[in-house]
Amino acid sequence: MFGGPPTFGGPGRVGTVGPRVRRGGIVGLIVAIIAIVIVIMIATSIHNSMNVSPKGPCIGGPAQGATGTPIGHGNFRFPCVDGGSTVVHLGG
C-alpha cells in the first residue's frame, strides 16, 4: 500500500472508465449530432428563402440592366428586382 503508485478508486480500478462516464459521452455525442442537423436545416431554409423566384407578379419593378427573354410577337420577359417578372412589348 505505501510506497507504490496511487490507485485512485481502489485496487484494480486504475484507468477504468465507469458506465456513467460512457453514458454521458454518448448522450453528449447524440446532442451534438442533433444540434448539427438543426443548424444545417436552418441554414438550408435561409438559403432557399434568399433565392428570388422569377414566377409570380413583378415586385419592385424590372431590374435595371437585365436582358429580356424574347417570348414572341415583340414581347420580352424581364426579371424584377424583388421577385417575379414582367412582360414588355418592344414592337414588332
N, C-alpha and C positions, 0 to 999 in steps of 0.2 A: 503494500500500500504506500508506504513512504519511500521517496527516492525515485519512483517511476514517473512516467508521463501522466499528466492529469487525464482522468477518464470521466468526461462530462456525461452525466446521465447514468453512471454506474458501469460496472464491468460488462464487456460485450456489446456496448452500445455506441462505441466511438465511430463517428462518421455515418451513422444511420439517419435516415430521414423518416420521421413519423408519418402516419397516414393523414394527419391534419395538414401538414405542410404540402403533401402531394395534392390533396383535395383543393387546398387554397390556390395552388398553382394552376390546376385545371380550370377552376372557376374563373380565375383571372384571365386565362387564355380565352375562354369562351366569351367573357365580357369584352375583351379586346377585339375579337373577331366580329361580334355583333356591332360594336362601335364603328369598325372599319366599313362594314356593309352599309350601315346607316349613312355614313359620310359619303360613300360612293353614290347612294341613291339620291341624296340631297344635291350633290354636285351634278349628277346627270339631269335632275329636274331643272336646276338653274340654267344649265347649258341649253336644254331644249326650249326653255321659255325665252331665251335670248335670240333665237332664230326668228327672222321676220318671214312671215308666210306671204307668198305672192297671191294667195287666194283671198277672196272677200273684197269688201269695199275699200276704196282708196282712203288711207288715213295719213294726214299730214301733207298731202299734195304730191305731185310727181317729183321724184328725186332729180335734182339738178345734175346735168351731165350724163344721165343714164341713157343708154341706147335703147330705142324701142324695138320690139319684135314685130315684124310685119305679120298681120293676120288676114290680109286680103282687102281688096277694094279701097286701097288708100288708107286703111286703118292700121294703127300701130298700138301695141300694148306696152305701157310704161310702168315700171315698178314705182311704188310710192314710198315715201320716207319712213313711215312708221308701220307699214304693212299694207297688204292689198295691192291692187293695180288699177290702172285706168286705161281706157281706150281713147285714142285721139285720132281724129280724121285729118290727115295732112294732104288731102287732094288725091286725084287720080281716078 
